[in-house]
Amino acid sequence: MSEGPLFIIGGHEDKEGKRRILKAIAREARSRRLVIATIASHAPEGYFDSYQKGFEGLGVGELVELYVEDRAEAHDPAKLALLDDAAGVFFSGGDQLRISSQIGDTPLEARIREIWQGGGFLAGTSAGASVMSDTMLVRGTSSESHRLGDLHMAPGLGLVRDVIIDQHFAERGRIGRLLGAVAQSPRVLGIGIDEDTAIVLRGGAFEVLGSGAVYVVDASGVTASNVAEGRADCALSMFDVRMHVLANGDRLDLTTRRPADQPLPVEAIADASTPGG
């Protein structure tokens, strides 16, 4: 069986109005169990309640919370049992390093990956979005030009290869730090996702869903940059960067790094006729 879809969300997805992203996830769940993984939070109280309310009336089956206090709990059979018969797993926001450090290379991560590789879906918002790539942004100044020494990255879960994902993108002015990330590794495609916006990734291409935009930064054609020679306090200089700005319904092929000409089979895209609208 092929891998299921990935719902990669820029944070603050609408839970009270049109709920376009939550409807798409609910449609994919098909009345089966959905696991809300609040692992990214140091204080998870309230996260699960907000998703119980957000998914109410959308046709999701049983909603259960998965949280681990420490890495040892990622080996606990009781925690693994929460994933039995799950249609998918939804990672909430918080600190992406907490996800990767607490469950990376554990039986819990292996079981989550198994669900996805068996055709189930995975979703992640905010920190839960950033952790899906093989390299993730951890820290970096927002709302100003990128300084060469002001960027911290770490290994993610590696569900999406050769991309780096940033979230709360336009709202927190994060274009500078995404440019800095791709300047360090031009083979990596930078994807910045606004709030209440998601990319739905299937089979090497994605479609945009939501009220905001997705910014795709391609540095493969860069002809010059100062990332290797400049001082840590220097502003980034980089020539011949390509960028696409995509909105709801737009598509991009990750292999060609170009907007897709043909519609993708994104059955999960929900419209106003979906229950709960």
C-alpha positions in Angstrom: 0.0 0.0 0.0 1.2 3.5 -0.8 1.9 6.2 1.8 -1.1 8.3 2.9 -1.4 12.1 2.6 0.4 14.6 4.7 -1.5 17.7 5.9 1.1 20.3 6.8 -0.5 23.3 8.4 0.9 26.8 9.1 -0.7 27.1 12.5 -3.9 28.6 13.9 -6.2 26.6 11.6 -9.8 27.8 11.9 -11.7 25.7 14.4 -15.0 27.7 14.6 -15.9 29.1 11.2 -15.6 27.4 7.8 -13.0 24.9 9.3 -11.8 24.0 5.8 -8.7 22.3 6.9 -10.3 20.3 9.7 -13.1 19.3 7.3 -10.5 17.9 4.9 -8.8 15.9 7.7 -12.2 14.6 9.0 -13.1 13.5 5.5 -9.8 11.6 5.3 -10.5 10.0 8.6 -13.8 8.5 7.3 -15.4 8.1 10.8 -12.4 6.2 12.2 -10.2 7.0 15.2 -8.1 10.1 15.0 -5.2 10.5 17.4 -4.3 14.0 18.5 -0.6 14.0 19.5 0.0 16.9 21.8 3.7 15.9 22.3 5.1 19.2 21.2 3.7 21.0 24.2 5.4 21.3 27.5 2.0 22.0 29.1 -0.6 20.2 26.9 -3.7 21.2 28.8 -6.3 22.7 26.6 -4.9 21.5 23.2 -7.0 18.4 23.1 -10.2 20.1 24.2 -9.8 22.7 21.4 -9.6 19.9 18.8 -12.6 18.1 20.3 -14.6 21.2 19.8 -13.0 21.9 16.4 -13.9 18.5 15.0 -17.3 18.3 16.5 -20.0 17.5 13.9 -17.5 16.8 11.2 -17.9 13.0 11.1 -14.7 12.0 12.8 -14.8 8.7 14.8 -13.2 8.4 18.2 -10.8 11.3 19.1 -8.0 10.3 21.5 -5.0 12.2 22.9 -1.5 11.0 22.8 1.1 12.7 25.1 4.4 11.6 26.5 6.0 13.2 29.5 9.5 11.8 28.5 11.2 9.6 26.0 10.7 6.5 28.2 6.9 6.7 27.6 7.5 6.4 23.9 8.2 2.7 24.6 5.1 2.2 26.8 2.7 -0.4 25.3 -0.3 1.6 26.6 0.8 4.6 24.6 1.3 2.4 21.5 -2.2 0.9 22.0 -3.7 4.4 21.5 -2.7 4.1 17.8 -4.5 0.8 17.2 -7.0 1.1 14.3 -6.2 4.8 13.9 -7.0 6.4 10.5 -4.3 9.1 11.2 -2.3 11.1 13.7 -2.5 14.9 14.1 0.5 16.7 15.7 -0.5 19.9 17.5 1.7 22.9 18.0 4.4 23.7 20.6 8.1 23.0 20.3 9.2 20.9 17.3 12.3 19.8 19.2 10.1 18.2 21.8 8.6 16.0 19.2 11.8 14.9 17.6 13.7 14.4 20.9 10.9 12.5 22.7 9.7 10.1 20.0 12.4 10.0 17.3 13.7 6.5 16.7 11.4 4.9 19.2 8.6 2.3 18.9 6.1 5.1 19.0 7.6 6.9 16.0 7.9 3.6 14.2 4.2 2.9 14.8 3.1 6.3 13.6 5.3 5.9 10.5 3.7 2.5 10.0 0.2 4.0 9.9 1.3 6.5 7.3 3.1 3.9 5.2 0.0 1.7 5.3 -2.1 4.4 3.7 -3.2 6.4 6.8 -2.6 10.1 7.0 -0.5 12.3 9.2 -1.2 16.0 10.0 0.8 18.6 11.8 0.2 22.2 12.6 2.9 24.9 13.6 5.6 22.8 15.3 3.9 19.7 14.1 4.4 21.0 10.5 8.1 21.9 10.9 9.0 18.5 12.3 7.8 16.6 9.1 10.9 17.5 7.1 14.3 15.8 7.4 15.8 19.1 8.5 13.7 21.5 10.5 14.0 25.2 11.5 14.2 25.5 15.2 15.1 29.1 15.9 15.8 32.3 13.9 14.8 35.9 14.1 11.6 36.9 12.4 10.4 40.2 10.9 13.9 41.4 9.8 16.6 40.6 7.2 18.4 37.4 7.9 21.8 37.6 9.7 24.2 34.8 8.8 24.7 33.6 12.4 21.1 33.8 13.4 19.7 30.4 12.4 19.4 27.1 14.2 18.3 23.9 12.5 18.0 20.3 13.7 16.9 16.9 12.2 13.2 16.4 11.9 11.2 13.2 11.4 12.1 13.0 7.7 8.6 12.4 6.4 9.3 14.8 3.5 12.7 14.8 2.0 14.7 17.8 0.6 12.4 20.5 1.9 12.4 22.7 4.9 9.1 24.0 6.3 8.4 27.2 8.2 5.0 28.2 9.7 3.1 31.3 10.9 4.8 32.6 7.8 3.4 36.0 6.7 2.0 36.7 10.2 5.5 36.5 11.8 7.5 37.9 8.9 9.6 34.7 8.4 10.8 35.2 4.8 14.3 36.2 5.9 15.0 33.1 7.9 13.6 30.8 5.2 15.9 32.4 2.7 18.7 31.9 5.2 17.9 28.2 5.5 17.9 27.5 1.7 21.0 29.6 1.3 22.9 27.2 3.5 21.6 24.2 1.5 20.4 25.2 -2.0 19.3 21.6 -2.8 16.5 22.0 -0.1 13.3 23.6 -1.2 11.9 26.2 1.3 8.2 26.1 2.0 6.6 28.9 4.2 3.0 28.3 5.2 0.6 31.0 6.5 -1.8 30.5 9.4 -5.1 28.8 8.6 -3.4 27.4 5.5 -2.1 23.9 4.7 -0.4 21.9 2.0 -1.9 18.5 1.3 0.9 16.3 0.0 0.3 13.2 -2.0 2.7 11.3 -4.2 5.4 14.0 -4.7 3.1 16.9 -5.2 0.9 19.1 -3.0 -2.2 21.3 -3.2 -2.8 24.4 -1.1 -5.8 24.5 1.2 -6.9 27.4 3.3 -7.3 31.2 3.6 -3.6 32.2 3.3 -0.7 31.6 1.0 2.2 29.2 0.7 5.6 30.6 -0.3 8.0 28.3 -2.1 11.7 29.4 -2.2 13.9 27.6 -4.7 17.7 28.4 -4.4 18.9 25.7 -6.9 19.6 28.4 -9.5 21.4 30.8 -7.1 24.5 32.3 -8.7 26.1 33.9 -5.7 25.7 34.3 -1.9 27.8 35.4 1.1 26.6 32.6 3.3 30.1 30.9 3.5 32.3 34.0 3.7 30.3 36.6 5.6 30.5 37.4 9.3 27.8 36.1 11.6 26.3 39.6 12.0 26.2 40.2 8.2 22.9 40.4 6.3 22.3 37.6 3.9 23.2 38.4 0.2 21.9 36.0 -2.5 21.3 36.3 -6.2 18.9 34.7 -8.6 16.5 33.1 -6.1 13.2 31.8 -7.5 9.9 32.1 -5.5 6.4 30.9 -6.1 3.4 32.2 -4.1 0.5 29.8 -4.1 -3.1 30.2 -2.8 -6.0 27.9 -2.2 -6.3 25.3 -4.9 -2.8 25.9 -6.4 -0.6 22.9 -6.8 3.2 22.3 -7.0 5.2 19.3 -8.1 8.1 18.7 -5.7 10.1 16.9 -8.3 10.1 19.6 -11.0 9.7 22.4 -8.3 7.1 23.9 -10.6 3.4 24.6 -10.3 1.5 21.6 -11.5 -0.4 21.8 -14.7 -2.9 19.1 -14.0 -5.2 18.8 -11.0 -4.0 16.4 -8.3 -6.4 13.7 -6.8 -6.8 15.5 -3.5 -10.1 13.9 -2.5 -9.6 15.3 1.0 -10.3 18.9 -0.1 -13.6 19.7 1.5 -16.1 22.4 0.3 -19.0 24.1 1.9 -21.2 21.1 1.4 -19.2 19.0 3.8 -21.0 18.3 7.1 -20.5 20.9 9.7 -20.4 23.8 7.3 
